[in-house]
Amino acid sequence: MKKTLLVSVVVAFFIACASANSAAVVVGETKLKVLKTLGSPVMTLDNKQDGEIFVYADQVFSESGTAMAGSHYWRYNYVYISKEGKVTSTRQEKQNYPPQAIDSQKIQGMNLLTAK
């Protein structure tokens, strides 16, 4: 009985820690809450139809490397904000290029974002 209780408490602890990811935002949160949670974005893009897109970027170094992006890459978090100031969706991706290389031509070529 004690072992079962201990195991369930440990599992609950790990679930709580995993869900408390500070890099995650929930659809429906306000723009102000996103800025408080994630801080200032690296850049803000104008999404012509729906409002704006906050771009967050972190450079990641790994010793083993990955097949997709190599031994170092950028982890991007795109947060789509509606004209009403609410999060409509988010998207994460890994890329080799730094945030300075993001431009409207590259964004339009992705067919996922619209930008000026």
N, C-alpha and C positions, 0 to 999 in steps of 0.2 A: 504494500500500500504506500509506504513512504517513498519507494523508488519510483512508482508511477507518478506520484505527486511531484517529485523532484524533476523527473523527465519532462512532465508537462509544463512546469515552471520554466525550465531551461529552453524548451521549444518556444514558449510564449515570449521569452526575452529576446531570442534571436529574430523572431518575426517582428517584434516591435522595433528592434534596431534596424532591420532591413527596410522597414517601411518609413523610417525617419530620415530618408535621404534628403539632404538640404538642396540637392540639385534638381529635385522634382517639383513641378508645379501642377496644380490640378485644374482641369477645364472648369471655367466658371469663376475662378479667382479674379480679383480686381487687379488692375495695372499697378496700383500702389502696393498691394501685397506682394506682387512679383518683384518689384523693385526692392522691397524690404527683405525678401527672402534671398534673392539671387544677387542683389546689388545692381550697379549700373552695367548695362550691356556693353560689349565691345563696340558694337555699332547698332544703329537702328535703321531699318529699311522701310520705305513706304510701300505698303501693300495696297495698290490702287483700289482694289475692290473692297477690302475688308478692314482697313485700318493700318496697322504697322506690325513689323516683325522685329523682335528683339533677338540679337545674335550674341550668344555667350560662347566663349572659346577657352579651352584649357589645353596646354601642350602636355603630352604624355610621353614619357620615355620608358621603354621596357628593354630588358636585357635580351629576352628571347625573341622579341619581334613578333609580328603577326603577318599572316599571308596577305591581308588586305592592305595594310598601310605601312609596313616596314617596322624598323626599330624605334622610330619616333613618329608621332602623328599628332594631329589636332582633333580634339573631341569637341564637336559643335553641338549646341543646344539652341534650337530655333523655337521661340515662343511667339505665337500668333496672337495679336491683341486686336479685338474688334473696335469699331468706331465708338462703341458704347463704353470701352475701357475694360472689357472682360476677356479672359483667355479663351480662345476658341479651339486651339489645338497646340500641340508641341511636337517636335521632331528632333531626334538625336542622330548624329552621324559621325563617322571618322573620315578625315581627309588628310592628304599630305600637304596641302597649301595652307599658309598662315592667313589670319583674318585680313591682313592688308591686301591680299590678293583677291578677295571677294569683290567683285564689281557687278554692275547690272548685266553685262553681257554673259558672265558666267552663271549668274542667278537665272536669267531667262533661258539659258541653255539647259538648265536642270529640269525645266518644265514643272517645277514644284512650287516656285515662288514667283511673284511678280514684283518688279522693282523699277524705280525711275532711273 
